[in-house]
Amino acid sequence: QIQFLLEQHATITRQRTKQPFSSAKIKLSEEILEDIKVRCCFISPFTRAQIYAENKLTSNESNGSFKEAASIDYPVDEDAMIHIPGIVREFACEALFAQNIDGRSIATLVLDSLLEV
Protein backbone atom coordinates (compact mmCIF):
# COMPACT_ATOMS: atom_id res chain seq x y z
CA GLN A 1 0.00 0.00 0.00
CA ILE A 2 2.70 2.54 0.93
CA GLN A 3 4.69 1.88 -2.26
CA PHE A 4 1.52 2.47 -4.30
CA LEU A 5 0.71 5.71 -2.46
CA LEU A 6 4.26 6.97 -2.94
CA GLU A 7 4.06 6.24 -6.67
CA GLN A 8 0.77 8.16 -6.87
CA HIS A 9 1.60 11.22 -4.76
CA ALA A 10 5.28 11.54 -3.80
CA THR A 11 8.17 13.23 -5.54
CA ILE A 12 11.87 12.51 -5.34
CA THR A 13 14.78 14.92 -5.58
CA ARG A 14 18.02 13.53 -6.96
CA GLN A 15 21.05 15.64 -7.65
CA ARG A 16 18.90 18.77 -7.22
CA THR A 17 16.36 17.55 -9.80
CA LYS A 18 12.78 17.01 -8.63
CA GLN A 19 10.60 14.46 -10.41
CA PRO A 20 7.53 12.34 -9.66
CA PHE A 21 8.39 9.25 -7.65
CA SER A 22 6.63 7.08 -10.24
CA SER A 23 8.93 8.23 -13.04
CA ALA A 24 12.04 7.54 -10.96
CA LYS A 25 11.26 3.79 -11.19
CA ILE A 26 12.49 3.07 -7.67
CA LYS A 27 11.48 -0.09 -5.84
CA LEU A 28 12.10 0.52 -2.15
CA SER A 29 13.16 -2.37 0.08
CA GLU A 30 10.78 -3.70 2.71
CA GLU A 31 13.08 -2.26 5.39
CA ILE A 32 12.83 1.26 3.96
CA LEU A 33 9.06 0.99 3.47
CA GLU A 34 8.67 -0.18 7.06
CA ASP A 35 10.87 2.69 8.27
CA ILE A 36 8.75 5.19 6.34
CA LYS A 37 5.59 3.75 7.91
CA VAL A 38 7.02 3.90 11.42
CA ARG A 39 8.69 7.31 11.21
CA CYS A 40 6.40 9.23 8.88
CA CYS A 41 2.87 7.80 8.92
CA PHE A 42 0.12 8.12 11.49
CA ILE A 43 -3.56 7.35 11.95
CA SER A 44 -6.03 10.23 11.94
CA PRO A 45 -8.72 10.59 14.56
CA PHE A 46 -12.01 9.12 13.35
CA THR A 47 -13.71 12.52 13.14
CA ARG A 48 -10.96 13.87 10.87
CA ALA A 49 -11.19 10.83 8.60
CA GLN A 50 -14.96 11.38 8.36
CA ILE A 51 -14.46 15.01 7.31
CA TYR A 52 -11.96 13.90 4.66
CA ALA A 53 -14.36 11.24 3.35
CA GLU A 54 -17.24 13.73 3.17
CA ASN A 55 -15.12 16.28 1.30
CA LYS A 56 -13.85 13.61 -1.09
CA LEU A 57 -17.38 12.41 -1.85
CA THR A 58 -18.88 15.86 -2.34
CA SER A 59 -16.12 17.51 -4.34
CA ASN A 60 -13.32 16.51 -6.66
CA GLU A 61 -11.71 19.87 -6.06
CA SER A 62 -10.09 21.02 -2.86
CA ASN A 63 -12.40 23.57 -1.29
CA GLY A 64 -10.01 24.52 1.47
CA SER A 65 -12.11 23.11 4.30
CA PHE A 66 -9.80 20.13 4.77
CA LYS A 67 -6.23 20.97 5.68
CA GLU A 68 -3.76 18.19 4.83
CA ALA A 69 -1.11 17.07 7.27
CA ALA A 70 2.37 18.50 6.76
CA SER A 71 4.63 16.94 4.16
CA ILE A 72 7.96 15.45 5.14
CA ASP A 73 11.27 14.71 3.42
CA TYR A 74 12.72 11.22 3.82
CA PRO A 75 16.38 10.63 2.83
CA VAL A 76 16.93 7.50 0.73
CA ASP A 77 20.67 7.87 0.18
CA GLU A 78 23.28 10.63 -0.08
CA ASP A 79 21.77 12.24 -3.17
CA ALA A 80 18.08 11.25 -3.04
CA MET A 81 15.26 12.64 -0.92
CA ILE A 82 11.63 11.49 -1.10
CA HIS A 83 9.07 14.24 -0.51
CA ILE A 84 6.14 12.46 1.19
CA PRO A 85 2.93 14.51 1.08
CA GLY A 86 0.69 14.73 4.12
CA ILE A 87 -2.10 12.77 2.44
CA VAL A 88 0.22 9.75 2.12
CA ARG A 89 1.44 10.09 5.70
CA GLU A 90 -2.08 10.30 7.04
CA PHE A 91 -3.88 7.66 4.99
CA ALA A 92 -1.27 4.93 4.46
CA CYS A 93 -2.77 2.97 7.35
CA GLU A 94 -6.32 3.02 5.98
CA ALA A 95 -5.82 -0.51 4.60
CA LEU A 96 -5.92 -1.75 8.20
CA PHE A 97 -9.48 -0.49 8.58
CA ALA A 98 -10.88 -1.22 5.10
CA GLN A 99 -13.63 -3.80 5.32
CA ASN A 100 -14.17 -6.64 2.89
CA ILE A 101 -17.61 -7.68 1.61
CA ASP A 102 -18.24 -9.56 4.88
CA GLY A 103 -17.66 -6.40 6.91
CA ARG A 104 -14.35 -7.72 8.25
CA SER A 105 -11.10 -5.80 8.54
CA ILE A 106 -7.76 -6.43 10.21
CA ALA A 107 -8.99 -4.41 13.18
CA THR A 108 -12.17 -6.48 13.59
CA LEU A 109 -10.20 -9.73 13.26
CA VAL A 110 -7.82 -8.63 16.03
CA LEU A 111 -10.75 -7.63 18.26
CA ASP A 112 -12.50 -10.96 17.62
CA SER A 113 -9.30 -12.80 18.55
CA LEU A 114 -8.99 -10.84 21.80
CA LEU A 115 -12.59 -11.60 22.71
CA GLU A 116 -11.93 -15.33 22.35
CA VAL A 117 -8.97 -15.28 24.74
C-alpha positions as MATLAB code, in Angstrom:
seq = 'QIQFLLEQHATITRQRTKQPFSSAKIKLSEEILEDIKVRCCFISPFTRAQIYAENKLTSNESNGSFKEAASIDYPVDEDAMIHIPGIVREFACEALFAQNIDGRSIATLVLDSLLEV';
ca = [
       0.000    0.000    0.000;
       2.701    2.541    0.935;
       4.694    1.877   -2.263;
       1.517    2.467   -4.301;
       0.710    5.707   -2.464;
       4.260    6.973   -2.941;
       4.057    6.244   -6.670;
       0.771    8.156   -6.866;
       1.597   11.221   -4.761;
       5.276   11.544   -3.798;
       8.170   13.234   -5.541;
      11.871   12.514   -5.344;
      14.776   14.919   -5.575;
      18.016   13.526   -6.959;
      21.053   15.641   -7.653;
      18.896   18.766   -7.225;
      16.358   17.553   -9.803;
      12.785   17.014   -8.629;
      10.602   14.460  -10.407;
       7.531   12.338   -9.658;
       8.388    9.246   -7.651;
       6.631    7.077  -10.243;
       8.926    8.229  -13.045;
      12.041    7.536  -10.960;
      11.261    3.785  -11.193;
      12.493    3.072   -7.672;
      11.478   -0.094   -5.839;
      12.104    0.518   -2.148;
      13.163   -2.366    0.076;
      10.775   -3.701    2.712;
      13.077   -2.259    5.389;
      12.831    1.256    3.958;
       9.061    0.986    3.467;
       8.672   -0.180    7.064;
      10.875    2.685    8.274;
       8.749    5.191    6.338;
       5.588    3.749    7.909;
       7.024    3.903   11.425;
       8.691    7.313   11.208;
       6.400    9.227    8.882;
       2.870    7.799    8.920;
       0.116    8.121   11.494;
      -3.564    7.349   11.949;
      -6.026   10.232   11.940;
      -8.717   10.592   14.558;
     -12.007    9.117   13.352;
     -13.708   12.525   13.138;
     -10.964   13.873   10.870;
     -11.193   10.826    8.601;
     -14.961   11.375    8.357;
     -14.459   15.005    7.310;
     -11.962   13.902    4.660;
     -14.358   11.235    3.351;
     -17.239   13.726    3.167;
     -15.122   16.276    1.300;
     -13.850   13.609   -1.094;
     -17.377   12.412   -1.853;
     -18.882   15.861   -2.340;
     -16.123   17.512   -4.341;
     -13.322   16.506   -6.662;
     -11.712   19.871   -6.063;
     -10.086   21.021   -2.863;
     -12.398   23.568   -1.295;
     -10.008   24.516    1.471;
     -12.110   23.114    4.304;
      -9.799   20.125    4.774;
      -6.230   20.969    5.680;
      -3.764   18.194    4.833;
      -1.107   17.074    7.271;
       2.371   18.497    6.762;
       4.625   16.936    4.156;
       7.958   15.450    5.143;
      11.268   14.709    3.417;
      12.725   11.220    3.822;
      16.385   10.630    2.832;
      16.927    7.499    0.730;
      20.666    7.873    0.182;
      23.282   10.628   -0.079;
      21.773   12.239   -3.170;
      18.082   11.248   -3.040;
      15.261   12.643   -0.917;
      11.630   11.489   -1.104;
       9.072   14.243   -0.507;
       6.142   12.462    1.191;
       2.925   14.507    1.076;
       0.688   14.725    4.121;
      -2.096   12.773    2.444;
       0.225    9.749    2.117;
       1.436   10.095    5.701;
      -2.080   10.304    7.040;
      -3.880    7.659    4.994;
      -1.266    4.935    4.463;
      -2.773    2.966    7.353;
      -6.318    3.020    5.978;
      -5.822   -0.511    4.603;
      -5.921   -1.747    8.199;
      -9.480   -0.494    8.576;
     -10.877   -1.225    5.105;
     -13.629   -3.797    5.320;
     -14.171   -6.641    2.893;
     -17.606   -7.681    1.613;
     -18.243   -9.559    4.876;
     -17.665   -6.397    6.913;
     -14.354   -7.717    8.247;
     -11.096   -5.805    8.538;
      -7.763   -6.434   10.206;
      -8.987   -4.415   13.179;
     -12.171   -6.483   13.589;
     -10.197   -9.729   13.263;
      -7.825   -8.631   16.029;
     -10.748   -7.632   18.258;
     -12.497  -10.957   17.620;
      -9.299  -12.797   18.548;
      -8.991  -10.844   21.796;
     -12.591  -11.601   22.712;
     -11.933  -15.334   22.347;
      -8.974  -15.281   24.742;
];
